[in-house]
Amino acid sequence: MSPPDSLSANLVEAAPVFAALGDPTRLALVDHLSTAGPLSIARLTTGSAMTRQAITKHLHVLAAARLVRDARRGREHLWELDPERLVRARGSLDQISRQWDEALGRLKRYVEE
């Protein structure tokens, strides 16, 4: 299924980001990485009931959406947030907000006439 013509390229590009963030576990991982910085799987699973394997699966979904990336530092494998994707996704939400504001403004003018 192709996207409607009214969707901009930015919105289409942001769709995988929104899909990845739609899961509470992945959203929590993004939140944790945004506040704590790069972390290993061991650190990400500390205090969690989830297994390392489950966390790794969620990180791979986030990586596919290009929200996180992994890097080897010495013997450690660290995961870090790529904030640029979030900034661009936010821009998409701002675009949608502007469109709604314009549509509501037109509706208001129409009703008041």
Stockholm file with secondary structure:
# STOCKHOLM 1.0

chainA/1-113         MSPPDSLSANLVEAAPVFAALGDPTRLALVDHLSTAGPLSIARLTTGSAMTRQAITKHLHVLAAARLVRDARRGREHLWELDPERLVRARGSLDQISRQWDEALGRLKRYVEE
#=GR chainA/1-113 SS CCCCTTSCHHHHHHHHHHHHHTSHHHHHHHHHHHHHCSEEHHHHHTTCSSCHHHHHHHHHHHHHTTSEEEEEETTEEEEEECHHHHHHHHHHHHHHHHHHHHHHHHHHHHHHC
#=GC SS_cons         CCCCTTSCHHHHHHHHHHHHHTSHHHHHHHHHHHHHCSEEHHHHHTTCSSCHHHHHHHHHHHHHTTSEEEEEETTEEEEEECHHHHHHHHHHHHHHHHHHHHHHHHHHHHHHC
//
